[in-house]
Amino acid sequence: MTRRRAAAWGVVGVLAVVAAWELYKAVGPAEGVSVGGDGTTGSGVMILPRTGDRAMPHTWEMVARLFASTSGGSTPPLWVAVVQAGALTLGIAAVGWLIGVAVGAVLGLVMQRWRLAEWGLMPWIVVSQTVPLIAFAPVVDALGKQLERDGVPWAQWLSVAVIASYLSFFPVAIGMLRGLQAPERAHLDLMRTYAAGYGATLLRVRLPAAVPYLLPALRLAAAAAVVGAVVAEVSIGMRGGIGRMLIQLAGQASSDPAAPWGPTFGTIALGLVAAGTVALVGVGLKNYRRGEETA
């Protein structure tokens, strides 16, 4: 599949989502569909959303709201505020991504080098991803404040970066482990005939073989770092980022229902920018991407 065709399918996918949104808004029930309850008070489990203008504004209203002022008056357009908040969140997510990549790479190397370490660490690595961030983020922030009281410099954004790294290290660790285990047996045997040590085999055989596994893991880690940063900003109440902006505008949704979709679109764009930026790394490593679909 060519890049042009892939881009075209991406546009088609976006248009399909827009069409599905508008179609459901046109034909869906105004009060949604609920299961359970007594049928008179509206209680129960909502399985289909409401289609009123407050719950589901039209897509063109969401886009138009991006070019309106943030809070009325002479304030800049909403998209400017979204870009400013998104830049802060993206920078913090980048720091978290770097930390997560370093931790994940070390864990992958250790697990590949010693099978006992893989048996002992892998269950805990998997279990770590089941911890809800909405509860874990305040714990990290509280520990950071304790360190600050003890004289260790700790800005609040560092807590957000740690949460972002918590999500991003997992795919890197798994991708690194799978990649380092990928070389063919004949290649490893050839290095042994040359009396090459582990370090030489790692640099000349294992790491090049790991590239097709590691690049997708790095892209996934970049997107996960953005998600972690946004959730952490919401959980600990950090100001200035796009997560806090999303909460603030969501509180005004009853009077301005299209406004919260601005930072929502911004969050999606951050994930795409983060993953796309990391994908550029693969351009310089194309000679090591044998076995990966690159067309």
C-alpha positions as CSV (number, residue, x, y, z in Angstrom):
1,M,0.0,0.0,0.0
2,T,1.5,3.4,-1.0
3,R,1.7,6.3,1.4
4,R,-0.7,8.3,-0.8
5,R,-3.3,5.5,-0.7
6,A,-2.9,5.2,3.1
7,A,-3.4,8.9,3.5
8,A,-6.5,8.7,1.3
9,W,-7.9,5.9,3.4
10,G,-7.2,8.0,6.5
11,V,-9.3,10.9,5.1
12,V,-12.1,8.4,4.2
13,G,-12.0,7.1,7.8
14,V,-12.4,10.6,9.2
15,L,-15.3,11.4,6.8
16,A,-16.9,8.1,7.7
17,V,-16.8,9.1,11.4
18,V,-18.3,12.5,10.7
19,A,-21.1,10.9,8.5
20,A,-21.9,8.4,11.2
21,W,-22.1,11.2,13.9
22,E,-24.4,13.3,11.8
23,L,-26.5,10.3,10.8
24,Y,-27.1,9.2,14.3
25,K,-27.8,12.7,15.4
26,A,-30.5,12.9,12.7
27,V,-32.2,9.6,13.3
28,G,-31.3,8.7,16.9
29,P,-33.6,9.2,19.9
30,A,-33.4,12.6,21.5
31,E,-33.1,11.1,25.0
32,G,-30.9,8.2,24.0
33,V,-31.6,4.6,25.0
34,S,-31.3,3.3,28.5
35,V,-31.6,-0.2,29.9
36,G,-33.0,-0.8,33.3
37,G,-34.7,1.7,35.6
38,D,-38.4,2.2,36.0
39,G,-38.8,3.8,32.5
40,T,-40.2,7.1,34.0
41,T,-37.3,8.8,35.7
42,G,-34.7,8.1,33.0
43,S,-32.6,6.0,35.3
44,G,-30.7,3.0,34.1
45,V,-27.7,2.3,32.0
46,M,-27.3,4.5,29.0
47,I,-26.4,2.3,26.0
48,L,-27.0,4.9,23.2
49,P,-26.2,8.6,23.8
50,R,-28.6,11.5,23.6
51,T,-28.8,13.4,20.3
52,G,-29.8,16.8,21.6
53,D,-27.7,19.8,20.7
54,R,-26.2,20.0,24.2
55,A,-25.1,16.3,24.1
56,M,-24.2,16.1,20.4
57,P,-23.4,19.3,18.7
58,H,-23.1,19.3,14.9
59,T,-19.6,18.7,13.6
60,W,-19.5,22.0,11.8
61,E,-20.4,23.7,15.1
62,M,-17.4,22.1,16.7
63,V,-15.1,23.3,13.9
64,A,-16.7,26.8,14.0
65,R,-16.2,27.0,17.8
66,L,-12.4,26.6,17.3
67,F,-12.3,29.9,15.6
68,A,-14.4,31.8,18.1
69,S,-12.9,33.5,21.2
70,T,-12.1,31.3,24.1
71,S,-14.4,33.0,26.7
72,G,-15.8,35.9,24.8
73,G,-14.6,39.5,24.5
74,S,-11.2,40.1,23.0
75,T,-9.7,36.8,24.0
76,P,-7.8,34.8,21.3
77,P,-9.6,32.1,19.4
78,L,-10.1,28.7,21.0
79,W,-7.7,27.0,18.7
80,V,-4.9,29.3,19.8
81,A,-5.5,28.3,23.5
82,V,-5.6,24.7,22.5
83,V,-2.3,24.9,20.7
84,Q,-0.7,26.7,23.7
85,A,-2.0,24.1,26.2
86,G,-1.2,21.3,23.8
87,A,2.4,22.4,23.4
88,L,2.9,22.2,27.2
89,T,1.3,18.8,27.4
90,L,3.3,17.5,24.5
91,G,6.6,18.7,26.0
92,I,5.8,16.9,29.3
93,A,4.8,13.8,27.4
94,A,8.1,13.9,25.5
95,V,10.0,13.9,28.8
96,G,7.8,11.0,30.0
97,W,8.4,9.2,26.7
98,L,12.2,9.5,27.1
99,I,12.0,8.1,30.6
100,G,9.7,5.3,29.6
101,V,11.9,4.4,26.6
102,A,15.0,4.2,28.9
103,V,13.3,2.1,31.5
104,G,11.6,-0.2,28.9
105,A,14.9,-0.7,27.0
106,V,16.8,-1.6,30.2
107,L,14.0,-4.1,31.3
108,G,14.0,-5.7,27.8
109,L,17.7,-6.1,27.8
110,V,17.7,-7.6,31.3
111,M,14.9,-10.0,30.5
112,Q,16.6,-11.1,27.3
113,R,20.0,-11.6,28.9
114,W,18.7,-13.7,31.9
115,R,15.7,-16.0,31.5
116,L,15.2,-16.0,35.2
117,A,14.7,-12.2,35.1
118,E,12.1,-12.6,32.4
119,W,10.2,-15.1,34.5
120,G,10.3,-12.8,37.5
121,L,9.7,-9.4,35.9
122,M,7.2,-10.1,33.1
123,P,4.2,-10.8,35.4
124,W,4.8,-7.6,37.3
125,I,5.3,-5.6,34.1
126,V,1.9,-6.9,32.8
127,V,0.2,-6.3,36.1
128,S,1.5,-2.7,36.3
129,Q,-0.7,-1.8,33.3
130,T,-3.9,-2.7,35.2
131,V,-3.4,0.0,37.8
132,P,-5.9,2.8,37.1
133,L,-4.1,6.0,36.4
134,I,-6.9,8.1,37.9
135,A,-6.0,6.7,41.3
136,F,-2.2,6.3,40.7
137,A,-1.5,9.9,39.6
138,P,-2.5,11.5,42.9
139,V,-0.2,9.1,44.7
140,V,2.8,10.1,42.5
141,D,1.9,13.8,43.0
142,A,1.8,13.3,46.8
143,L,5.2,11.6,46.7
144,G,6.6,14.5,44.7
145,K,5.3,17.0,47.2
146,Q,6.8,15.0,50.0
147,L,10.2,15.1,48.2
148,E,9.8,18.8,47.8
149,R,9.2,19.3,51.5
150,D,12.3,17.3,52.1
151,G,14.4,19.7,50.1
152,V,14.4,17.9,46.8
153,P,13.3,20.1,43.9
154,W,10.2,18.7,42.4
155,A,7.9,20.6,40.0
156,Q,4.4,19.4,39.5
157,W,5.0,18.7,35.8
158,L,7.5,16.1,36.9
159,S,4.7,14.1,38.4
160,V,2.9,14.3,35.1
161,A,6.0,13.1,33.2
162,V,6.4,10.1,35.6
163,I,2.8,9.1,34.9
164,A,3.4,9.4,31.2
165,S,6.5,7.2,31.5
166,Y,4.5,4.7,33.4
167,L,2.3,4.0,30.4
168,S,5.0,4.3,27.8
169,F,7.6,1.9,29.2
170,F,5.4,-1.2,28.7
171,P,5.3,-1.4,24.9
172,V,9.0,-0.6,24.8
173,A,9.9,-3.4,27.2
174,I,7.8,-5.9,25.3
175,G,9.1,-4.8,21.9
176,M,12.7,-4.7,23.0
177,L,12.4,-8.2,24.4
178,R,10.7,-9.6,21.3
179,G,13.2,-7.9,19.1
180,L,16.3,-9.1,20.9
181,Q,15.0,-12.6,20.7
182,A,14.3,-12.4,17.0
183,P,17.7,-13.2,15.4
184,E,17.9,-16.4,13.6
185,R,19.8,-19.2,15.2
186,A,22.3,-19.4,12.4
187,H,23.3,-15.8,12.9
188,L,23.9,-16.3,16.6
189,D,25.9,-19.5,15.9
190,L,28.0,-17.6,13.4
191,M,28.9,-14.9,16.0
192,R,29.9,-17.7,18.4
193,T,32.2,-19.2,15.8
194,Y,33.9,-15.7,15.7
195,A,34.3,-15.9,19.5
196,A,32.2,-12.8,19.8
197,G,31.0,-11.8,23.3
198,Y,27.6,-10.8,24.3
199,G,28.2,-7.1,23.7
200,A,29.4,-7.6,20.1
201,T,26.5,-9.9,19.4
202,L,24.1,-7.4,20.9
203,L,25.3,-4.5,18.8
204,R,25.8,-6.4,15.5
205,V,23.0,-8.9,15.5
206,R,20.4,-8.5,18.2
207,L,19.8,-4.7,18.1
208,P,19.5,-4.5,14.3
209,A,17.1,-7.5,14.3
210,A,15.1,-5.7,17.0
211,V,14.4,-2.6,14.9
212,P,11.2,-3.9,13.2
213,Y,9.8,-4.7,16.6
214,L,11.0,-1.6,18.4
215,L,9.8,1.1,16.0
216,P,6.1,0.2,16.4
217,A,6.6,-0.1,20.2
218,L,8.1,3.4,20.2
219,R,5.2,4.9,18.3
220,L,2.7,3.2,20.6
221,A,4.7,4.5,23.6
222,A,4.6,8.0,22.2
223,A,0.8,7.9,22.0
224,A,0.5,6.3,25.4
225,A,2.7,9.0,26.9
226,V,0.3,11.7,25.6
227,V,-2.7,9.8,27.1
228,G,-0.8,9.4,30.4
229,A,0.1,13.1,30.5
230,V,-3.5,14.2,29.8
231,V,-5.0,11.9,32.5
232,A,-2.3,13.0,35.0
233,E,-3.1,16.6,34.4
234,V,-6.8,15.9,35.0
235,S,-6.1,13.8,38.1
236,I,-3.7,16.1,39.9
237,G,-5.2,19.4,38.7
238,M,-2.1,20.8,37.0
239,R,-2.8,24.1,35.3
240,G,-1.8,25.1,31.8
241,G,-2.1,21.7,30.0
242,I,-4.7,20.5,27.7
243,G,-6.1,18.1,30.3
244,R,-7.0,20.9,32.7
245,M,-8.4,22.9,29.8
246,L,-10.6,19.9,28.8
247,I,-12.1,19.7,32.4
248,Q,-12.7,23.5,32.5
249,L,-14.5,23.6,29.2
250,A,-16.5,20.4,30.1
251,G,-17.9,22.3,33.1
252,Q,-19.3,24.9,30.7
253,A,-20.8,22.3,28.3
254,S,-24.4,23.1,29.2
255,S,-24.1,26.6,27.9
256,D,-21.3,26.0,25.3
257,P,-21.6,22.4,24.2
258,A,-19.2,22.7,21.3
259,A,-16.3,24.1,23.4
260,P,-15.1,20.9,25.1
261,W,-14.5,19.4,21.6
262,G,-11.7,21.8,20.9
263,P,-9.3,20.4,23.5
264,T,-10.6,16.9,22.6
265,F,-9.5,17.4,19.0
266,G,-6.3,18.9,20.3
267,T,-5.6,15.7,22.3
268,I,-6.2,13.6,19.3
269,A,-3.8,15.8,17.3
270,L,-1.1,15.5,20.0
271,G,-1.2,11.7,19.8
272,L,-0.9,11.8,16.0
273,V,2.0,14.3,16.2
274,A,3.8,12.3,18.9
275,A,3.4,9.0,17.0
276,G,4.3,10.6,13.6
277,T,7.4,12.3,15.0
278,V,8.7,9.0,16.3
279,A,7.9,7.4,13.0
280,L,10.4,9.7,11.4
281,V,13.1,7.7,13.3
282,G,12.2,4.8,11.1
283,V,13.2,6.7,8.0
284,G,16.9,6.6,9.0
285,L,16.6,3.0,10.0
286,K,15.0,1.6,6.8
287,N,18.0,-0.7,6.1
288,Y,17.2,-2.5,9.4
289,R,13.5,-3.0,8.8
290,R,13.5,-6.3,7.0
291,G,10.4,-8.2,7.6
292,E,8.3,-5.1,8.4
293,E,5.7,-3.8,6.0
294,T,7.2,-0.5,4.8
295,A,5.5,0.0,1.5
